């Protein structure tokens, strides 16, 4: 299949992901872990957020310090970045669910502060009582080096300390195409924003791609 439209890819992925049995090396094995997924069709972002969270039937944020990780790689319109209406709706729901605190943390491709200002995110978050953490402002000691076992990374990589120390993380990926490293990377690219760039003193982007 040389070319697949985004809508067709999503349909195919959802169908494949719904299977409980996986064929591996000729054997059938039962998936060891199952996660609840809420899939909602709506033209109202706020209502979509509310109903999706309700459908999940969980509350992983009550009495916790929550870090909200949006997709602000650039300030491009959705799906290039998280829509502001989605972001606001999520924050409102997090407070309703009993979050102890809500912070927004991100590292963008252009300077992060410039991206947030262009999107108009800063006043929106201040109004909602959300602390903004610009990962560009982190000190060197706050880029924590990790070396997972069996990793393909040559010498591990660094992760923003706020991500590692958050009691609960809410991620808002954009299901989109990607110029490098895959035609359709789904949510994979979102957490590129938790590792540093050359601007932060580390050059991971070439190895990452």
C-alpha positions in Angstrom: 0.0 0.0 0.0 1.9 3.0 -1.2 -0.4 5.7 0.0 -3.0 5.7 2.8 -5.2 8.6 3.7 -5.2 9.7 7.4 -8.8 8.7 7.9 -8.2 5.3 6.5 -5.1 4.9 8.7 -7.1 5.8 11.8 -9.8 3.3 11.0 -7.2 0.6 10.3 -5.3 1.3 13.5 -8.4 1.3 15.7 -9.5 -2.0 14.2 -6.0 -3.6 14.7 -5.6 -2.1 18.2 -8.9 -3.6 19.3 -7.7 -7.1 18.9 -7.1 -9.0 22.2 -5.0 -11.8 20.6 -1.7 -11.1 19.0 0.2 -13.6 16.8 3.8 -13.7 17.7 6.3 -16.2 16.2 3.4 -18.5 15.3 1.8 -18.6 18.7 -1.3 -16.9 20.1 -0.7 -14.9 23.2 -3.2 -13.0 25.3 -2.4 -9.3 25.9 -1.2 -8.9 29.5 -2.6 -5.4 30.0 -5.7 -3.7 28.8 -6.3 0.0 28.8 -9.6 1.7 28.5 -9.9 4.0 25.4 -12.6 6.6 24.8 -13.4 7.4 21.2 -15.8 10.3 20.6 -17.0 12.1 17.5 -18.0 15.7 18.1 -17.6 19.2 16.7 -17.5 20.8 20.1 -14.0 20.5 21.7 -15.1 21.3 25.2 -17.9 18.8 25.2 -15.6 16.2 23.6 -13.1 16.6 26.4 -15.8 16.4 29.1 -17.5 13.3 27.6 -14.2 11.5 26.9 -13.0 11.9 30.5 -16.4 10.8 31.8 -16.3 7.7 29.5 -12.9 6.7 30.9 -14.4 6.5 34.4 -11.1 7.2 36.2 -9.7 10.0 38.3 -5.9 9.8 38.3 -5.4 13.4 39.4 -7.4 13.8 42.7 -5.2 15.4 45.4 -2.1 15.3 43.1 0.2 17.8 41.5 -0.7 17.5 37.8 1.6 18.3 34.9 -0.2 19.0 31.6 2.0 18.3 28.6 0.6 19.9 25.4 1.9 19.7 21.9 3.4 23.1 21.3 6.2 22.0 18.9 5.3 25.1 17.0 2.4 27.6 17.1 0.8 26.2 14.0 -3.0 25.7 14.1 -4.3 22.3 15.1 -3.2 19.6 14.3 0.1 21.4 14.3 -0.4 22.2 18.0 -2.9 21.6 20.8 -6.0 23.7 20.3 -6.5 26.3 23.0 -10.1 25.3 23.5 -9.0 21.7 24.2 -6.4 22.9 26.6 -8.8 25.2 28.6 -11.4 22.4 28.7 -8.8 19.9 30.0 -7.6 22.3 32.8 -11.2 23.0 33.9 -11.9 19.3 34.1 -8.7 18.7 36.0 -9.7 21.2 38.7 -13.2 19.7 38.9 -11.6 16.2 39.4 -9.8 17.5 42.4 -6.2 18.2 41.2 -4.1 19.7 44.0 -2.2 21.9 41.5 -2.0 22.1 37.7 1.1 23.1 35.8 1.8 23.3 32.1 5.2 22.2 30.9 6.7 22.2 27.4 9.8 22.7 25.3 9.0 23.8 21.8 11.1 23.8 18.6 11.3 27.6 18.3 11.9 29.3 21.7 9.1 28.0 23.9 8.0 31.4 25.3 7.6 32.8 21.8 5.4 29.8 20.8 3.2 30.2 23.9 2.9 34.0 23.3 1.9 33.5 19.7 -0.8 31.0 20.7 -2.1 33.2 23.4 -1.7 30.5 26.0 -0.1 32.4 28.8 -3.0 34.7 29.8 -5.4 31.7 29.4 -3.4 29.6 31.9 -2.9 32.4 34.3 -6.6 33.0 34.5 -7.1 29.3 35.3 -4.5 29.2 38.0 -2.1 27.1 36.0 1.7 27.5 36.6 3.6 27.6 33.3 7.0 25.8 33.2 9.1 26.7 30.3 11.6 23.9 29.9 13.9 26.3 28.1 14.5 28.0 31.5 15.6 24.8 33.3 19.0 24.7 34.7 21.5 22.1 33.6 20.9 20.0 36.7 17.2 19.9 35.9 17.8 17.9 32.7 18.1 14.5 34.4 20.1 11.8 32.6 18.5 8.4 32.2 19.9 5.2 30.7 17.1 2.6 30.3 18.2 -1.0 30.1 18.3 -2.4 26.5 18.0 1.1 25.1 19.1 1.9 21.6 20.4 5.3 22.7 24.2 5.4 22.6 24.6 7.1 26.0 21.1 7.5 27.3 19.3 10.9 27.2 18.0 13.6 29.5 14.5 14.4 30.6 13.1 17.5 32.1 12.9 17.1 35.9 9.3 18.4 36.2 8.2 15.4 34.1 10.0 12.9 36.3 8.7 14.4 39.5 5.1 15.0 38.5 2.6 12.9 40.5 0.3 12.8 37.5 0.9 13.6 33.8 -1.8 14.5 31.3 -0.6 14.4 27.7 -2.4 16.1 24.7 -0.9 14.6 21.6 -1.8 15.6 18.0 -2.5 12.7 15.8 -0.6 13.9 12.7 1.9 13.2 10.0 5.6 13.8 10.5 8.2 14.8 7.9 10.9 12.6 9.4 11.0 9.2 11.1 7.7 7.9 9.8 4.7 9.0 7.6 2.3 8.9 10.5 3.7 9.0 14.0 0.4 9.2 16.0 1.3 10.4 19.5 5.0 9.4 19.3 6.3 12.9 18.7 4.6 14.5 21.7 7.2 13.7 24.2 10.1 14.9 22.1 9.2 18.0 24.0 10.5 16.5 27.3 14.1 16.1 26.1 16.4 19.0 25.4 17.7 20.5 22.2 20.9 22.1 21.2 19.4 25.3 22.5 19.3 23.7 26.0 22.9 22.5 25.6 22.3 18.9 24.3 22.1 17.7 20.7 19.6 14.8 20.7 17.5 15.7 17.7 19.6 13.9 15.0 19.9 10.7 17.0 16.2 10.9 18.0 15.0 11.1 14.4 
